[in-house]
C-alpha cells in the first residue's frame, strides 16, 4: 500500500498476479489522471475474477475519484464467489457509482464491506438498506464516519443497516450454537 505505483504500475501488477494471492492491498496508489482509472479498474476486475483464492481485497484511496469506473468493478463483484472482504473507501464515487456495487453484493460472496469517504448520501445508504434482504451473506459494513459527517442525514439509513446486520449476525450465532453438539 502507498507505493505510488500509479495506474500504469497497478495495471502491470494486476495483470501479472500469481494465481494464489489470498490478500491484496493496493491502497493509496490511485494517482494520475482519472482517464487512467478505467483501465486499472478493468485490470482489477479481471484479477478479482481470476484469483480463485483471493479472500480480502483493499483498494482504499485518499480522495481519488474513480466514479464511473466503479461500475465495471460491480460487474466483476456480481460474479465473484471467493472474495469475503472488500475495502473501496476514499474514492469519492458518489451515489450513482455506488448503487451498482450494492446490487452486485446480492450475488457476490462479500461478507464485509468498507466504503467510507465516497461522498455517499442517505440515498445510497437507503439503497443498501433495501438491498440487504437480498444480500444474505453480507454480515458487516464498517461505519462510514466520513460520509455521515459530510451528510448527517445518512445516519438514519445507516443505523437501520447496522441493526439489520446485527440481527443477522445474532441469528447466525444462535443457529450455530443450537446446531453445535457442545450447545448445552
N, C-alpha and C positions, 0 to 999 in steps of 0.2 A: 504494500500500500504506500501511496505517497511518493512514488518513484519518478513522477513527471514523465512517464513514457509517452504521453500524448496519444492522440488517436491512432496515428500511424504505427507507433510501437505496440499499442494494445492490440491492434489488428493482427500484427505478426504473431504476438504471443497467443492470442485466442485461436488462430489458425493452426498453431503448432503445439497445442497442449497434448501431453501424453494421455492415453485413454483411461488412466487410473486415478485421476485427480478427485479427491473427496471434498476438499475445502479450498475455495478460491476467493481471494480478496484482492480486488483491483481498485480499492478506494482511492480517492484523491488523484486520479490520473486522467480525468476528463478535461483536458485543457486544449486549447486550439480553437479553430473556427467551428461554429455549430454545424456547418455543412458536412464536416468530417464525422460528426456524431452518428449519422445514419449508417455509415459504413461500419463503424465499430459496433453499433447495436446489432447490425446484421451478423457480424462475426460472433458476438456474444450469443445471439440466439442460436446459431448453428452449433456452437460449442456446448451450450446447455443441453441441446437435444442429443449430441454425440456422446457426451460424458455419461455413461451408464452408472457410475458410482458417485457422481457429484451430489453431495448432501447439503452443502452450505455455500452460498454464493453472495458476495457483497460487492456492490458497485457504488457505494456511497460517494457523494461529492460535496464540495463546498460551494453551493450556489452556482452550479453549472447547469445551464438549461439543456436538457435533452428533449424536452417537449414531445413533439410529434413522433420522434424516433422511438419512443417507448411503446407505441402501438405495435411495432414489429416484435418487440420483446414479449408482449402479451400473447401474440400468436404462438411463440415458442413455448411459453409457460402453459398454455392450454393443453399442449401435447406432452408435457414433461411428467414423467411418472416416478422420478427418483429424488428430485430436489425437495428438501424439507425446510430449509431456512433461506429467506431472500431479504436482502437489505438494498433498497432503492432510494434511500434517504438523500436529500440535498440536491435534487435535480430540478427543482422549481418547475415541475412539469404542468402543474395546474390540473383542474378538474377534468378537462376534456381528454387529456392524455392518460390520466389515472383510471378513468372508468373502464377502458378495455382490459386493464390489468386486473381490476376487481372481478370482471366477468370471467377472466381466464382462471381465477382461483377456483371456480366451480369444478373444473375438470383436472386441475393440476394436483400435484402431490404436496404442495407447500403447506406446512403446518404453522410456520411462524413468519410474520411479515414486519419489516421495519420500513416505514415510509414517511418519516418526519421531514420537515423543511422542503416540501414540494409545493408550497403555496396552495394547499388544499383547503377548501371551504366546507361549510356544513353540507353543501350539496354533494360533494364527493363522499363524505363520511355517511351521508344518508343512503347513497347508492350502495356503499359497503354494508351498512346495517341491513338493508333489504335483501342483499345478495347472500348474506351469511347462511341462511337456512339451506341454500343450495350449494354451500361450500362446507360440508360436514367435517372435512379433515383439518380445517383452519382452527387452531386452538389458541393462538396468541398473536395479537397485534400490539406492537410496542406503542406506548403512549406518545402521541405526537405533540410534545410540548411547544415546539416552534410554531407549528401551524395553528395550534389553539391560541397561542399568544397573539399571532397576527390576525386571526379570525376567531374571536371569542365565541361566536355562535356555533362553531364546530364542536364545542364541548358537549352540546346536547346530544347529537347523534353518536359521538364517540363514547360518551358514557353508556349509551344503550348497547353499543358494540361490546364494550368492556363487560357489561353484565351478561350479555348473551354468551360470550366466550367463557366467563367464569362459571356459568351454569352448565355449559357443555363440558368443561374440564371436570367439574364436580360429578356430573352424571357418569362420565367415563371412569372416574376414580371409584365411585360406588359400584359400578358394574364389574370393574376389575376385582374389587375387594370381595364382592359376593361370589364371583366365579372362581376365586382362588381357593385351593384346598386348605390354606392356612387362615381362612377368613374368620375363624372362631375366636 
